[in-house]
Each structure stands twice: as C-alpha cells, then as structure tokens.
Amino acid sequence: MELLRQGDSEGLERMVGDSPVAVRFLQGRLWDMDPEIRGEAAKALGAAAAAHPDLGREVLRRLLWALNDESATNGAYALPALGEIARRDPELAAPFIGPIVAYLWDDGLRLGILRALCRVAEVAPEAVEEVRDRLQEIVSTENPEERACLARLLAGKREEVDGT
C-alpha cells in the first residue's frame, strides 16, 4: 500500500514482476476511495500483465466480468486497468476490446471505455480499428469528454465526429 500512496510506479513494477501474487491486492485497490491509489493500481496491473501474460489474461477476464451487472460491482473502476493492460500489451488485450466496447450503451461506463480505448490507441491505433463502426454509432454524444475521446479514436474520420 505504501508504494501506491507514494506513487512509486517503478517500485510497483518491480514488485509485480517479482511477486505476481500482488495482483490480487492491486485488483482490490481499483475500488479504493482515493483516485490516485486507483490510478497507480491500474498502472501496476498493466505492468503485471505485461510481465506475466497468462496472469494478465486472467486479470482482463475478471475485469471484464466486473462490467457485467451480474457481478454486483461498479465496473467503471475496472476500466482504467483495462486501458493500462491494453496499452502495455495490446496483443494480449485484443480479444477483450470488442467485449468492452459492447458496453458503450451504458452511460455510466461509456467515458471510461473511451478513455481505456484512447490509452491503447496511443501505442496501437490498429487495436481499435475493428471497433470503429461501433464508435461511429455514438458520435452524436453531447458529452464533451466523450466527443474528445471519439475524435482521438476516429482520427482521420474527424468530419464524422464534428458532424460536418
């Protein structure tokens, strides 16, 4: 917990690289009251997934389950970790991008999904290419943050986001 409080990303990366059992603790911290703790935990989970792909796949599966209403959790807190894992290892996360995008209908998850997709698009824009049609379905959103994310994700298709 001290590494999370200090924002010691390098220390957290070393810890999850050496001790993958820390992942369970980090997953729990995604729901912490402190947004900085949640953010550091998400980054550390990205590092853990990159260091241990089999474990990363399991983490992605669990985080995707958190988006499901039946899981009885607030899946919005899982989305930054999904984005960080996808940013660190786009290939690992590729099978999860479509299922995540399937939740765009949920107003409470939409911005988090778009932010997560923007994280992966920073390093692997091709990873979001297969969901471009789904993204174009929501370009009429009134939320300015969502519109900004969509503009980044649909770069080259700006006229569709701007409505021109």
Secondary structure per residue as TSV (DSSP state, phi and psi in degrees):
chain	resnum	aa	ss	phi	psi
A	1	M	-	360.0	-33.2
A	2	E	H	-62.8	-40.2
A	3	L	H	-62.5	-37.4
A	4	L	H	-66.0	-45.4
A	5	R	H	-62.4	-37.2
A	6	Q	H	-78.9	-13.1
A	7	G	T	68.4	32.1
A	8	D	-	-84.6	79.9
A	9	S	H	-60.6	-40.8
A	10	E	H	-64.4	-43.4
A	11	G	H	-63.1	-40.4
A	12	L	H	-64.7	-40.8
A	13	E	H	-62.0	-43.8
A	14	R	H	-61.7	-43.6
A	15	M	H	-60.7	-49.1
A	16	V	H	-72.1	-27.3
A	17	G	H	-67.4	-40.4
A	18	D	H	-84.5	-30.7
A	19	S	-	-135.7	82.9
A	20	P	T	-60.2	-17.5
A	21	V	T	-65.3	-16.7
A	22	A	H	-66.1	-16.3
A	23	V	H	-59.9	-40.2
A	24	R	H	-60.2	-44.9
A	25	F	H	-60.9	-45.6
A	26	L	H	-62.5	-38.8
A	27	Q	H	-59.7	-41.3
A	28	G	H	-63.8	-32.1
A	29	R	H	-73.0	-12.6
A	30	L	T	-63.4	-20.2
A	31	W	T	-105.9	14.4
A	32	D	-	-62.5	153.2
A	33	M	S	-69.1	-27.1
A	34	D	S	-87.8	116.9
A	35	P	H	-62.6	-27.9
A	36	E	H	-69.3	-39.5
A	37	I	H	-63.0	-45.1
A	38	R	H	-59.4	-42.6
A	39	G	H	-65.0	-43.0
A	40	E	H	-66.1	-38.8
A	41	A	H	-63.3	-40.5
A	42	A	H	-62.2	-44.8
A	43	K	H	-63.1	-42.0
A	44	A	H	-65.1	-36.2
A	45	L	H	-66.0	-35.0
A	46	G	H	-60.8	-43.7
A	47	A	H	-65.4	-40.3
A	48	A	H	-63.5	-42.2
A	49	A	H	-64.5	-39.1
A	50	A	H	-67.0	-36.5
A	51	A	H	-77.9	-30.4
A	52	H	-	-134.1	80.2
A	53	P	H	-55.4	-37.2
A	54	D	H	-64.5	-41.3
A	55	L	H	-66.4	-40.6
A	56	G	H	-59.1	-41.0
A	57	R	H	-62.0	-41.0
A	58	E	H	-67.3	-40.3
A	59	V	H	-62.2	-45.8
A	60	L	H	-59.0	-42.5
A	61	R	H	-60.7	-43.4
A	62	R	H	-69.0	-38.8
A	63	L	H	-67.9	-37.1
A	64	L	H	-63.5	-39.7
A	65	W	H	-61.6	-35.3
A	66	A	H	-61.8	-24.1
A	67	L	H	-74.2	-20.8
A	68	N	S	-75.8	130.0
A	69	D	G	-54.1	-32.3
A	70	E	G	-67.1	-17.0
A	71	S	G	-75.4	-14.9
A	72	A	-	61.4	30.8
A	73	T	S	-123.6	168.3
A	74	N	-	-92.1	97.0
A	75	G	G	-64.1	-17.0
A	76	A	G	-57.6	-32.7
A	77	Y	G	-73.3	-16.0
A	78	A	G	-81.4	-23.3
A	79	L	H	-62.1	-40.8
A	80	P	H	-59.8	-37.4
A	81	A	H	-67.5	-39.7
A	82	L	H	-59.2	-42.5
A	83	G	H	-65.0	-41.1
A	84	E	H	-68.7	-39.3
A	85	I	H	-64.8	-45.1
A	86	A	H	-63.9	-36.2
A	87	R	H	-67.6	-39.0
A	88	R	H	-76.7	-33.1
A	89	D	-	-146.0	78.8
A	90	P	H	-57.0	-35.5
A	91	E	H	-65.6	-40.8
A	92	L	H	-61.6	-41.1
A	93	A	H	-83.6	-15.3
A	94	A	H	-49.1	-44.9
A	95	P	H	-66.6	-13.3
A	96	F	H	-97.2	-13.8
A	97	I	H	-64.5	-47.9
A	98	G	H	-58.0	-49.4
A	99	P	H	-61.8	-33.4
A	100	I	H	-67.1	-44.5
A	101	V	H	-63.6	-25.4
A	102	A	T	-61.5	-15.9
A	103	Y	T	-94.1	9.2
A	104	L	T	-60.2	-21.0
A	105	W	T	-64.9	-23.7
A	106	D	-	-83.5	111.2
A	107	D	H	-57.3	-32.7
A	108	G	H	-74.9	-17.4
A	109	L	H	-107.8	-20.2
A	110	R	H	-54.5	-50.7
A	111	L	H	-63.2	-41.0
A	112	G	H	-63.1	-38.8
A	113	I	H	-64.0	-45.9
A	114	L	H	-63.9	-40.1
A	115	R	H	-63.1	-42.4
A	116	A	H	-62.6	-42.5
A	117	L	H	-64.5	-36.7
A	118	C	H	-63.8	-36.6
A	119	R	H	-61.7	-46.5
A	120	V	H	-69.9	-36.0
A	121	A	H	-65.8	-21.6
A	122	E	H	-60.3	-35.8
A	123	V	H	-110.0	-22.6
A	124	A	-	-146.1	74.6
A	125	P	G	-57.9	-27.9
A	126	E	G	-65.8	-20.5
A	127	A	G	-67.3	-24.6
A	128	V	G	-99.8	-0.9
A	129	E	G	-58.9	-39.6
A	130	E	G	-69.9	-14.8
A	131	V	G	-106.9	9.6
A	132	R	H	-54.1	-43.2
A	133	D	H	-60.6	-41.1
A	134	R	H	-65.0	-37.2
A	135	L	H	-67.3	-38.1
A	136	Q	H	-67.0	-21.9
A	137	E	T	-67.8	-20.9
A	138	I	T	-113.2	13.8
A	139	V	T	-63.9	-15.5
A	140	S	T	-84.7	10.0
A	141	T	-	-56.7	145.8
A	142	E	-	-89.4	-14.3
A	143	N	-	-73.3	118.7
A	144	P	H	-64.0	-33.7
A	145	E	H	-67.7	-40.2
A	146	E	H	-64.2	-42.1
A	147	R	H	-62.0	-39.2
A	148	A	H	-65.3	-43.2
A	149	C	H	-63.5	-44.5
A	150	L	H	-60.9	-39.4
A	151	A	H	-60.7	-40.9
A	152	R	H	-68.1	-41.7
A	153	L	H	-70.6	-31.7
A	154	L	T	-104.0	27.4
A	155	A	T	-50.2	137.0
A	156	G	T	91.7	-15.5
A	157	K	-	-120.0	28.4
A	158	R	H	-53.6	-36.5
A	159	E	H	-61.2	-28.3
A	160	E	H	-74.8	-32.5
A	161	V	H	-77.3	-40.7
A	162	D	H	-77.7	-12.9
A	163	G	T	80.6	18.1
A	164	T	-	-105.2	360.0
